[in-house]
Amino acid sequence: MTSSGREWDTEGQEKRVALVTGGNRGIGLEIGSQLSRLGYRVVLTARDGRRADEAAETLDGWASGDVAGVSMDVTDDESVRAGFEQAVKLFGAVDVLVNNAGIAIDGPEHRASAPDLDKVHKTLETNLFGAWRCAREAIPLMRGRGYGRIVNLSSTMASLELTGTPSSPAYRISKAGLNMLTKVLAAELQYDGILVNAASPGYTRTDMSPDAERPVEEGADTPVWLATLPDDGPTGGFFFDRKRLSW
Ligand SMILES: NC(=O)c1ccc[n+]([C@@H]2O[C@H](COP(=O)([O-])OP(=O)(O)OC[C@H]3O[C@@H](n4cnc5c(N)ncnc54)[C@H](OP(=O)(O)O)[C@@H]3O)[C@@H](O)[C@H]2O)c1
């Protein structure tokens, strides 16, 4: 550890720092866990700072001081700003942002023709604006180091081409917006060393999808792959099981 908070591995490579939003449970916690095992320094953020700390303590890198919990509500500008400030204070950088925090509060019966606009606003505020706020904080840090990876947790339910049913319009629209955010950020940042991609984890067993069969280890695989891409890796893509998914 140095006074800047940055740290190097045994081969002299600087350890990358990954910040995962909504990292206290589900797919986010598993992404943090896999990144920690790959040697990344990991900041797990959660709305409740105590739960962030408890989750961080379960990861491999905790004992060596390479994992930390930080409080962050992605719907709140000041909370996001303070969370990034804390991450930089702890580890000196944010090289990887995984926009994982998400909610699915409009059920399969919700219809776009009779919208509960309160639910729509809440969903967009978390799934789209939450990710956007975090990107706004992360990008100057990444630009300063000429390196960055941004991974947005999207869904096959956001695919314009694959969607043929009217269910859960707020969730679908929030993630379709996130997909476009992925495309425009990727275009803007293509000469800055920052790769921006969207991942569908698949229908994965978590609190959000308790009936799903897919384990979190599989749901986290594609986001982790995108978080750890080499410099010549893809940008502006939408992936499921490491393969391109139709927008
Ligand atoms: N599971 C699936 O089948 C599936 C499929 C496609 C896409 N996804 C996407 O994958 C991501 C992770 O889903 P999951 O299944 O792991 O869901 P989950 O178990 O419900 O976890 C969601 C996480 O997001 C956090 N969160 C929600 N609102 C937040 C806010 N305002 N600020 C900060 N954190 C917030 C939650 O924190 P709290 O504990 O504080 O609530 C929790 O840590 C989501 O973006 C989801 O849309 C999931």
The ligand as a MOL file (V3000), in Angstrom:
LIG
                    3D

  0  0  0     0  0            999 V3000
M  V30 BEGIN CTAB
M  V30 COUNTS 48 52 0 0 0
M  V30 BEGIN ATOM
M  V30 1 N -31.8280 -12.1870 -11.4500 0
M  V30 2 C -32.2040 -12.1590 -12.7290 0
M  V30 3 O -32.8740 -13.0820 -13.2400 0
M  V30 4 C -31.7940 -11.0070 -13.6210 0
M  V30 5 C -32.0430 -11.1130 -14.9950 0
M  V30 6 C -31.6710 -10.0640 -15.8240 0
M  V30 7 C -31.0420 -8.9500 -15.2980 0
M  V30 8 N -30.8190 -8.8600 -13.9520 0 CHG=1
M  V30 9 C -30.1600 -7.6410 -13.4480 0
M  V30 10 O -29.0130 -7.9840 -12.6920 0
M  V30 11 C -28.8050 -7.0220 -11.6540 0
M  V30 12 C -28.6910 -7.7300 -10.3020 0
M  V30 13 O -29.9140 -8.4030 -10.0630 0
M  V30 14 P -30.1180 -9.4660 -8.9000 0
M  V30 15 O -30.9200 -10.5500 -9.4680 0
M  V30 16 O -28.8490 -9.7620 -8.2150 0 CHG=-1
M  V30 17 O -31.0950 -8.6190 -7.9530 0
M  V30 18 P -31.2590 -8.5500 -6.3660 0
M  V30 19 O -30.8480 -9.8180 -5.7300 0
M  V30 20 O -32.6280 -8.0240 -6.1510 0
M  V30 21 O -30.1740 -7.4330 -5.9730 0
M  V30 22 C -30.3350 -6.1260 -6.4060 0
M  V30 23 C -29.2610 -5.2800 -5.7910 0
M  V30 24 O -29.4740 -3.9150 -6.2110 0
M  V30 25 C -29.4480 -3.1100 -5.0460 0
M  V30 26 N -30.1980 -1.8670 -5.2050 0
M  V30 27 C -31.4970 -1.7020 -5.5250 0
M  V30 28 N -31.8090 -0.3950 -5.5210 0
M  V30 29 C -30.6680 0.2720 -5.2100 0
M  V30 30 C -30.3320 1.6290 -5.0420 0
M  V30 31 N -31.2460 2.6120 -5.1850 0
M  V30 32 N -29.0480 1.9520 -4.7350 0
M  V30 33 C -28.1270 0.9950 -4.5640 0
M  V30 34 N -28.3780 -0.3220 -4.6840 0
M  V30 35 C -29.6450 -0.6590 -5.0090 0
M  V30 36 C -30.0380 -3.9910 -3.9420 0
M  V30 37 O -29.7100 -3.4330 -2.6920 0
M  V30 38 P -30.6530 -3.6290 -1.3760 0
M  V30 39 O -30.2110 -4.9080 -0.7360 0
M  V30 40 O -30.3730 -2.4070 -0.5610 0
M  V30 41 O -32.0760 -3.6820 -1.8520 0
M  V30 42 C -29.3090 -5.2770 -4.2520 0
M  V30 43 O -28.0000 -5.2460 -3.7580 0
M  V30 44 C -29.9930 -6.0560 -11.7260 0
M  V30 45 O -29.6110 -4.9010 -12.4540 0
M  V30 46 C -31.0350 -6.8430 -12.5040 0
M  V30 47 O -31.9480 -6.0110 -13.1820 0
M  V30 48 C -31.1750 -9.8590 -13.0940 0
M  V30 END ATOM
M  V30 BEGIN BOND
M  V30 1 1 1 2
M  V30 2 2 2 3
M  V30 3 1 2 4
M  V30 4 1 4 5
M  V30 5 2 4 48
M  V30 6 2 5 6
M  V30 7 1 6 7
M  V30 8 2 7 8
M  V30 9 1 8 9
M  V30 10 1 8 48
M  V30 11 1 9 10
M  V30 12 1 9 46
M  V30 13 1 10 11
M  V30 14 1 11 12
M  V30 15 1 11 44
M  V30 16 1 12 13
M  V30 17 1 13 14
M  V30 18 2 14 15
M  V30 19 1 14 16
M  V30 20 1 14 17
M  V30 21 1 17 18
M  V30 22 2 18 19
M  V30 23 1 18 20
M  V30 24 1 18 21
M  V30 25 1 21 22
M  V30 26 1 22 23
M  V30 27 1 23 24
M  V30 28 1 23 42
M  V30 29 1 24 25
M  V30 30 1 25 26
M  V30 31 1 25 36
M  V30 32 1 26 27
M  V30 33 1 26 35
M  V30 34 2 27 28
M  V30 35 1 28 29
M  V30 36 1 29 30
M  V30 37 2 29 35
M  V30 38 1 30 31
M  V30 39 2 30 32
M  V30 40 1 32 33
M  V30 41 2 33 34
M  V30 42 1 34 35
M  V30 43 1 36 37
M  V30 44 1 36 42
M  V30 45 1 37 38
M  V30 46 2 38 39
M  V30 47 1 38 40
M  V30 48 1 38 41
M  V30 49 1 42 43
M  V30 50 1 44 45
M  V30 51 1 44 46
M  V30 52 1 46 47
M  V30 END BOND
M  V30 END CTAB
M  END
